[in-house]
Amino acid sequence: MKELTKEPTNVLPPETTPGQGSLKRLTCPHHTWTYRLNGEYAGRLAGAPLMNKVDFDRAACRLPRYRLEVWNGLIMICAAPDAPPLEPQLAGLTAKLAAYGLPELVVAYTEAWQGVAANWKVALENGSENYHHMGSHAATLDPVLPGRDTVVDDCDGRWFTMYTPFAVDALGASAQGAAGAAGRLIPGLSTRELSGMTIAGVFPHLVMALLPDSVTLARWIPTGPTTHDAHFTVLVASEARATPGFGAYIEASRQQLKTIQGEDVVAIRGVQRGLATDPGPSGGRFSHLERPLWQFQRYLADRLGQHSRLP
């Protein structure tokens, strides 16, 4: 497993392209074919040197097209042209998360683990329940956010939510520690939201951990049948950047994320090994804390069923 790389996925070669910025047109450095990026003809080929001596239809050459929707400040991409709009499916989740003001938060940092040796669905399921706190995170998360105290909301369809209160003996330290280190809690949160962690998920592969001082977005991107890349983006209130001690807060947050993800990687790799045994696992009953897992499996079964009915 290659850990903690910060290399993004690039359309253009990272060796010759700045990591940030904007382009009016996209030029492939290999043969200098150029594509439009704006206006009515966005994505279409604008120029292809020395192609005039062959039978070549420039108008038929274009970049792949994907559907985009912006939900709570996040750009959501869909490869299926006929899929229903996403926003109506997430109206209930939008209402539940309104107090966190997701569109107004800013990126504090990102981290990525590449080539994790487990199917992406195993990682998604691990991130969609707090039942494993008492096992995988017995010395780290569970003393502060006891998994057994989690309340899973009665959800269905495309999204889920759950709430875990801070442990009684850790409540004051948790809230004060977040305020003292970051200098800024997310404004407008209720007493309940300041007193614990909300986990929210959008199938197929987005899970959010919402805390009083930050929101962590987790995505698990498949790279093969038994491997995936894990991407994390941590958001904070915009005012936090100007707070004294913000750098130390970020470093502490990074170290905590590395610790928790390291524990999760051990767990999900173990599950993947179990799935590969012969005979395979016999299955079993879900805990009430694992409701999102069977909800996710129903989501997958529905999509696979639709696929099997295609001509």
N, C-alpha and C positions, 0 to 999 in steps of 0.2 A: 504494500500500500504506500502510495506517495502522499505524504501528509502536508497540510498547511501551505499549499501553493496559492498565490494570489493572482495567478495568470488568468485573465478573463478569456472567454471564447471570442475569437476575433474573426471578422469577415475578411479582413486584409492581414497580411503577414505581420506579426508583432515585431519582427526584426527591422522592418522598414516603415512602420506606421506608428504615430503617437498613440498612447493609450487613451487619450481623451481629446475632445474637440468636435468639430462639425465639418461636414463636407457638402458642397453644392452638387458635386457629382462624384461618383465612385469610379475610380480607374484601377483596373487590375494591373499590377506591376509586371505580370508575366508577358502579356502581349499588348498591353495598353488599351484594351477594349474599355470603353467608357459608358457608364449608365447614368440616366437621369435620376435624381432623387426627390424632385419637387414637382408640384403641379399635376396637371392632367395625365402627363406621360411618365410619371414616376415609375421607376423600375425598368423602363424600356431602354434598349441600346441606343446610344447617341452617336457612337463612332466606333469603327472597327478597321484599323489600318490594313491596306493591301488585300481587302476582300472583294475588290471589284472585278477580279478576273475569274471568279468562280460563281456558280449559281447560289446566291446567298440572299435570303429575304431578311433584311435588317429588322423590319417591323415585327417579324415573328419571334425575334430573340429578345428575351427579357429575363429579369431576375424573378425567382419564385415569389408568389404572393401569399401572404398570410393575413388572417383577420386580426385586428387589434381592437381591444376595448380598454378603457381606463377605468379602473375600479379603486376607489379610495386612494388615488395617487399612484397606484401600481399599474403598469402596462401588462395586460394579460393577452397572450398570443394563442391563437387557435389555428390549427392546420386544416380543420374541416370546414369547407365553405358553407355547408348547409346546417351547421350546428345552431341551436337556438341561442339568442342573446344571453350573455352571462349575467348582466346586472339584475334582471328580474329574478333570477334564480337565487341571488344573494341578498335580496332586499331585507330579509330578516336578520342576516348577519351584519349588514350595514348598520341597522338600528342598534344591535347589541354592542357594536364597537364604536359607536358615534362619539362617546366621551373621550376616546383616545386621540381623536383628531388626526388620524393617519395621514391625510394629505398634507398636513402642516409639519410633520416630523421630517428630520433631515438624517442623512446617512452618517453614522459615526465611524463605522468601519465594516469591512467584509472579510470573510475567511472562507476557504474552500479546502475540502479533502477530495483528492482524486483517486479513482481506482479502488474504492472501498469494496472488499470482497464479499458482497451480498447483493441479492436482487433488490431493486429500488423499493419494491412493495414491502419487503421486510423492514427496511428503514422507515418507511412512511408509517407502518403500523406501530413500530416502536415509538415514534414521535407523537402518536395519536392517543396515547394512554399514559397515565401516571401510576398505574398499577405496579410498574417495574421500579419505581423509586425505592421501595423497600428492599430490593435486591441489588440492581445495578448501581444505584446511587445511595446506598445505605449510609455512607459516611459523608456525603456531600449535599445532595438535594433533600433527602428525606428528613433530616433533622430540622430543616427550615420550611420545607413544603411537603408535609407528610402525604404520601400518595393515598393512604387509607381515608383521608379526610376530603378527597376530591368528590365534587358533585358534578355528574355528567348530565348535561341538559338533554331533554327529550327532543331530539332533532331527527330530521329525515332528509333524504335527497342529497344535495350537492355539498352541504357544509355541516359542521358540528362545533359545539363549544363545550367547555367544562371550566370549573373554577376550583382552585385549591387555596384555602386560606393559609397564611403564615402560621407556623406553630405558635402557640400562646406564649411560650417563653422566648421565642425569637421575633415576635411581632414588632416590639419597640426597636430592637437592634436592626431589623431588616429595613423598616421604614426610615429610621434615622440614618442608617448607613448609606442608603441610596441617596437621601437628600444631601448628606454631608460630602459624599465622594463626588457625585455628579454636580451638586450645587443646584440642580433643578429637577423637580418632579414634573411629570407631564401635567400641565394645568387642566383644571376642570374635572378631575376624577372624583368619584364619590368615595365615601368612607369604605364601602365594600371593595372598590377597585384599588384603593390604597392599602388594603389589608390582605392582599393575596395576589395570585397569578391566574390570569385567564389564558386558556389554550383555545385557539380557534383554528379550524382547518377547512381548506377548500380542496376538494378532490379534483384532479388526481394526485398532486404532489406539492401542495403548499400548506405549511403549518406555521402558525404564529404564536409566540409566547409573549404575552402582554403583561408587563410589570409596571409598578408605579413610575419608574424612571426610564424605561426603555421598552422597545418592541423588537423582538428578534424574529426575522423571517427565515424559515428553513425550507429548502427545496432539494429534492433528491432526483437527479437526472439519470435515467438509465443509460449505461454505456455498453451493455451486453446482458446476457441472461443471468449472470451471477456477479455483475459489477455495476457500480454507480458512482457518480460524483455527488458530493454533498456540498451545497452552497448556503452560506449564512450571511445575512445582512442585518446589522444592528442599527436601529433608528432611535433618535433621542429628540427631545424638544430643541428647537432652534436656539433658544436662549442658553442652552447648556454649554455651547461652544465657548462662550465668553466668560464662563465661570472659572475662578481660580481652582486649580486641582483637576481640571477636566482631563488633562493628559494622563494623570495617575489613575483616574477613574477608568479611562479607556484601556489602559494596560491591565488593570485588575479584571476588567470585564473580559478581555481577550484570554487571560489565563484561566478564568473560570469556564469560558466556552471550550477551551482546549481540554480541560479536565473532564467536563461533562461529555463532550463528544468522544473523547478517548474511552470513557466507560461504556458509552453506547456502541462504539465500534466493536468492542469485545463481545457485547451481547448479540448484536445482529450477525456478526460472523459466526457465532455459535449456533444461532438459529438456522443460518444458511447451511452449515454443515449437517445439522439435523435433518433438514429437508432433503439432503442428498443421500440419506441412508437407505439401505434396502434390507428389510421392508421399511417403507416410509412411515412417518408419524401417523398414528391412528386418529388424530384430532381429539377434540374434547369440548367441554363447555367453556364459554367465555365468562369472565367475571363481569359483574355489573359495571366495573370501572372500564371495561373494554368495549362498551357499546359502539364507539366510533369504528372499531375494527370490523364488526359484522355489517355496519352501515357501509363501510368502504367495500367490503366484499359483495354486497348487494349492488353497489354502484358498478363495480367491475362486471358482475354477471349480467347486468342490464346492457352494458355496452358490448360485451362479447356476444350476447344474444342478438343484438341488432346487427353486428357484423356478420354473424353466421347466416342471417336472413337476406343478406345482400346478394343480387344476382351475380 
